[in-house]
Amino acid sequence: MDLSTRLGPLRLRSPLVAASGTVGSVADFAAVASLQAYGAAVAKSVTRTPRPGLPPPRLAPVASGMLNGIGIQNPGIEAWLKTVAPGLASLEVPVWGSAAGETADEFAEVAAGLAAGGVAAVEVNLSCPNLEGRMFSLDTEAAAAVVSAVRREVLVPVGAKLSPNAQDIVAVAGAVAEAGADFVVLTNSIWGAAIDSSTRRPLLSGVIGGYSGVPLRPIALRCVFEVHRALPELPIVGCGGVRRGEDVVEYLLAGASAVAVGTVHFAEPRAGRRIVRQLLAYGRKHGVERVEELVGAVEPW
Ligand SMILES: Cc1cc2nc3c(=O)[nH]c(=O)nc-3n(C[C@H](O)[C@H](O)[C@H](O)COP(=O)(O)O)c2cc1C
């Protein structure tokens, strides 16, 4: 099966994308995983100034998934340009940057830095569950304002990463597309919390964090379905709870053109290779010659 896929202006050699925040700066991850499995790998979100992140505990395994409250720990764009950017060209995968911030101007400044550093695309993280203030992707106007500001600053393709907590994900996706996003990433983690019954303390220092992993899949898949049905021309990266090749197929059928893999990397850094093998086995078994044949090819009842 030909694994290559088109995502708006981007051509990816594989539909698999390594999700932001689960593969470090990407260079960190190269030592423990095979980057060849991916069409792109997204570096950890970067902000204008350095952020230490939240104090521990910041990660907690919970029933069939994971809670995280990292709080966008990152060195800030200036240090990122000095320490991470110079290594990008030697990696075996195109790297996308991820921009985060508290105002549209901050996002734009970070995105310009990422683009100057040589990323192949910029993901605009409008959906971090662990930042102070209101989440941009819950609000069509705020989300569109950020994407417009970023669009004005960079020439590389721009993706908007949205939250499954949005009340009307189709409206937000439509607004960011109108503002110039080349694709959307559906979705980031969903808000969640857990408490240790013996200590009576929340499992995260930030109390509420991002819930990710297998249980997120039906929720994110619903978002992909809805957005693809309403906006069939808008390219989508599906993301949430992918663990096997069949999960990738599920997202493709619902309308995603590429599929990001996150939480599984913590337990199995080489998961990408296995997932690609499973995807190829699916293609052989079902006589699928090109991954692109699967995009949006779900059968109606
Ligand atoms: C520990 C951790 C850190 C994350 N950090 C980021 C981040 O910095 N930027 C971002 O856009 N998404 C971040 N995410 C969200 C993932 O990229 C992904 O959207 C989410 O986990 C759902 O996919 P999954 O179920 O395959 O993990 C993070 C997820 C985890 C588990």
PDBQT file of the ligand as one rigid body, heavy atoms in Angstrom, charges set to zero:
ROOT
HETATM    1  C1  LIG A 401       2.331  14.559  28.329  1.00  0.00    +0.000 C 
HETATM    2  C2  LIG A 401       1.630  15.232  27.195  1.00  0.00    +0.000 A 
HETATM    3  C3  LIG A 401       2.060  16.486  26.778  1.00  0.00    +0.000 A 
HETATM    4  C4  LIG A 401       1.416  17.132  25.713  1.00  0.00    +0.000 A 
HETATM    5  N1  LIG A 401       1.868  18.357  25.313  1.00  0.00    +0.000 NA
HETATM    6  C5  LIG A 401       1.302  18.954  24.221  1.00  0.00    +0.000 A 
HETATM    7  C6  LIG A 401       1.821  20.181  23.725  1.00  0.00    +0.000 A 
HETATM    8  O1  LIG A 401       2.802  20.737  24.214  1.00  0.00    +0.000 OA
HETATM    9  N2  LIG A 401       1.193  20.725  22.633  1.00  0.00    +0.000 N 
HETATM   10  C7  LIG A 401       0.111  20.141  22.029  1.00  0.00    +0.000 A 
HETATM   11  O2  LIG A 401      -0.402  20.676  21.047  1.00  0.00    +0.000 OA
HETATM   12  N3  LIG A 401      -0.391  18.961  22.485  1.00  0.00    +0.000 NA
HETATM   13  C8  LIG A 401       0.181  18.366  23.575  1.00  0.00    +0.000 A 
HETATM   14  N4  LIG A 401      -0.314  17.158  24.009  1.00  0.00    +0.000 N 
HETATM   15  C9  LIG A 401      -1.504  16.562  23.366  1.00  0.00    +0.000 C 
HETATM   16  C10 LIG A 401      -1.126  15.508  22.326  1.00  0.00    +0.000 C 
HETATM   17  O3  LIG A 401      -0.377  16.067  21.286  1.00  0.00    +0.000 OA
HETATM   18  C11 LIG A 401      -2.400  14.843  21.747  1.00  0.00    +0.000 C 
HETATM   19  O4  LIG A 401      -3.170  15.834  21.094  1.00  0.00    +0.000 OA
HETATM   20  C12 LIG A 401      -3.283  14.207  22.818  1.00  0.00    +0.000 C 
HETATM   21  O5  LIG A 401      -2.504  13.578  23.804  1.00  0.00    +0.000 OA
HETATM   22  C13 LIG A 401      -4.273  13.196  22.212  1.00  0.00    +0.000 C 
HETATM   23  O6  LIG A 401      -3.640  12.152  21.506  1.00  0.00    +0.000 OA
HETATM   24  P1  LIG A 401      -3.258  10.726  22.199  1.00  0.00    +0.000 P 
HETATM   25  O7  LIG A 401      -4.513  10.195  22.818  1.00  0.00    +0.000 OA
HETATM   26  O8  LIG A 401      -2.727   9.879  21.099  1.00  0.00    +0.000 OA
HETATM   27  O9  LIG A 401      -2.235  11.045  23.229  1.00  0.00    +0.000 OA
HETATM   28  C14 LIG A 401       0.309  16.503  25.076  1.00  0.00    +0.000 A 
HETATM   29  C15 LIG A 401      -0.103  15.228  25.496  1.00  0.00    +0.000 A 
HETATM   30  C16 LIG A 401       0.537  14.582  26.532  1.00  0.00    +0.000 A 
HETATM   31  C17 LIG A 401       0.058  13.225  26.955  1.00  0.00    +0.000 C 
ENDROOT
TORSDOF 0
